[in-house]
Amino acid sequence: MSQKVRDDRTVTLSHKAVGCT
């Protein structure tokens, strides 16, 4: 469960970074 949330957060951060760039 914790790992899934961590992956989700990482993906969101990655997408956010791409959007910002």
Residue pairs with C-beta under 8 A, 6 or more apart in sequence:
none
